[in-house]
């Protein structure tokens, strides 16, 4: 979430968790007031030295048994606008972090509770009434007529993020961490809530694990990003790198108008599929280019075959869910993130009740402008966030402290 410096709104949360003896406070700023995020006991994550590194495979090696656990919960705060609507107050009851390092790299093991593995990121379905192909939304649908409850859940992906202070550039970082770039109260046209730093000299290293976009496929990487003071959105991929995905969409004329349709489809997938790899639409691949669409929504494919979604109902919605042929919303590059956006390796595993994520990054990368440098083994404050089937709304834990055991 994010805020214009002259429009910041104070938000105070006091959450009391059953079985816990601590209070969690988080508040956004009002004008230029520093966000109040007091020190919380049990905030320290101790990184231990190792001679044999963990295998980054999404399973918990024996090496992790010696690494102290930092356990906490996260909660989705209330912000201005509707971008967190439907998620506000959601709690991730258990997040556990562990860390280790050797002469070259730093490693993290993250575990968090999640009752659903969310991988259907804005898939396409066919609406037999309008005869149009439509993508599911990444946010909740609500009853607009009565401003009532949710009418359809989001279709998005699970994500997590970690924020680090680059070269100690962010003023007041140790007392606010991720809230230092959190700006709410922006005009709706500017996104209502955004992340950007307050001065040109301030930069934040953002590690953004996206399950569908490289987290469980392609290059198995965390997207290496940064935040600067660009208004209204300071969040960007590292300079000189390339992203791992693009949207599976194009415009074709149906005889009456130019309309949005999928660019590639897998005609008979056998089960739901959530992404298409570029290698799958190479010559002879299972994915086919959509070359035409008619007024009834019938698609013509690059091999000359057609798909009639009026008769094949598996391309349509099934109540609150999807048909098995719902078309993936994203195309992934087989090589993963390129350049400095691909500095962070990972592997993950969904256990049925939550995620296990292992992370590896060089202590010092080649990018000394947009990446944090851990080589000094000095203490580093950071923030952690969980996006549970969420495009933007995230549950937050600020003021965590990484300490290196020497």
URHUGI-V685750 format. One record per helix or strand of 3 or more residues. SS is the DSSP state (a for helix, b for strand). FROM is the first residue (numbers start at 1). LEN is the number of residues. Records with the same first field share a line. If there is no record, write none. Layout:
# URHUGI-V685750
SS->FROM-LEN + FROM-LEN
This chain:
# URHUGI-V685750
b->13-4 + 23-4 + 44-6 + 70-7 + 91-11 + 105-9 + 124-4 + 132-4 + 150-3 + 159-7 + 182-3 + 193-3 + 204-7 + 221-7 + 235-3 + 245-3 + 250-4 + 258-4 + 264-3 + 287-7 + 299-3 + 330-3 + 344-7 + 354-9 + 380-8 + 395-10
a->62-5 + 166-3 + 173-9 + 188-3 + 211-5 + 278-4 + 313-3 + 339-4
